[in-house]
Each structure stands twice: as structure tokens, then as C-alpha cells.
């Protein structure tokens, strides 16, 4: 649409930068849908959600490696290179 209106072609990744510079954000619904069915939602929450919720933790540890356990700290091990903030000696 930008090219059609202005004659200028932008890369899709750059369009987001332009829109951000203009304070544009993603559209979000301002209110709930008129078609919202509170009874159906309440039924789903009481019947289906407990079953779904129970299966979330079954996957095991968060590591994608089959031979290495997941790190809980989110930081790499200190054995991999110098510490942050200190120049190598």
C-alpha cells in the first residue's frame, strides 16, 4: 500500500520502524466482542481448562538437549569464557 500511495518501496522490517517513529502500535481490541458467550466461557473454564492445565507441566525440563539438564538461572555456565565486565588476561 505504501508503494501504491507514495511510490516508495520499503522492506517490511523497515515499515515497522517507520510506524514506530510515528507512535503507531499494534491494534488491540478496546472492548469485548458483542458475540461473547459468557455461559460457554464459564463452561469451558470449569470443564476443559483443568484438563489442559494439568498437561502443561508434563513435558519435563526446559532444555532442548536430550543429554543436558535445563539451567534454572538462565545464565550460561561460568566455564564458557571470561566473566562479564572484566577484560581477558
C-alpha positions in Angstrom: 0.0 0.0 0.0 2.8 2.4 0.8 4.3 1.9 -2.7 1.0 2.3 -4.3 0.2 5.6 -2.5 3.7 7.2 -2.3 5.7 5.4 -5.0 8.3 4.4 -2.4 9.1 0.8 -1.7 10.1 -0.2 1.8 11.3 -3.5 3.3 8.6 -5.0 5.6 11.0 -4.8 8.6 11.7 -1.1 8.0 8.0 -0.3 7.8 7.7 -1.3 11.5 10.4 1.2 12.3 8.6 4.0 10.4 5.3 3.2 12.1 7.0 3.1 15.5 8.6 6.5 14.8 5.1 7.8 14.2 3.9 6.3 17.5 1.8 3.6 15.8 1.2 0.4 17.7 -0.5 -2.9 17.0 -4.2 -2.8 17.1 -5.8 -4.2 20.2 -9.5 -4.7 20.9 -10.8 -1.9 23.0 -13.7 -3.9 24.4 -15.0 -7.4 24.5 -16.8 -8.9 21.5 -20.5 -8.4 21.3 -20.8 -12.1 20.3 -19.1 -13.2 23.6 -21.0 -16.1 25.2 -20.3 -15.9 29.0 -22.1 -19.2 29.6 -20.0 -21.1 27.1 -16.8 -19.5 28.5 -17.8 -20.4 32.1 -18.5 -24.0 31.0 -15.1 -24.2 29.2 -13.2 -22.8 32.2 -14.8 -25.3 34.6 -14.6 -28.4 32.3 -11.9 -28.2 29.7 -9.3 -25.8 31.3 -8.5 -28.1 34.2 -7.5 -30.9 31.8 -5.4 -28.6 29.7 -3.8 -27.0 32.7 -2.7 -30.5 34.1 -0.9 -31.3 30.9 1.2 -28.2 30.8 3.9 -29.4 33.2 4.2 -32.9 31.8 6.8 -32.0 29.1 9.8 -32.2 31.5 12.8 -29.9 31.9 13.1 -26.8 29.6 16.3 -27.9 27.9 16.1 -28.7 24.2 19.1 -31.0 24.7 18.5 -34.7 25.4 21.7 -35.0 27.3 21.9 -31.8 29.3 19.5 -30.6 32.0 18.0 -27.2 31.8 19.7 -24.4 33.6 17.4 -22.7 36.2 19.4 -19.4 36.4 19.1 -18.6 32.7 22.8 -17.7 32.6 25.4 -19.7 30.8 27.9 -21.6 32.8 31.0 -19.7 34.1 33.2 -22.3 32.4 32.4 -20.8 29.0 34.7 -17.8 28.6 35.6 -14.8 30.7 33.3 -13.2 33.2 31.3 -10.2 32.0 32.8 -6.8 32.7 36.4 -8.0 33.0 38.9 -7.9 30.2 40.6 -11.2 29.4 44.1 -11.6 30.9 
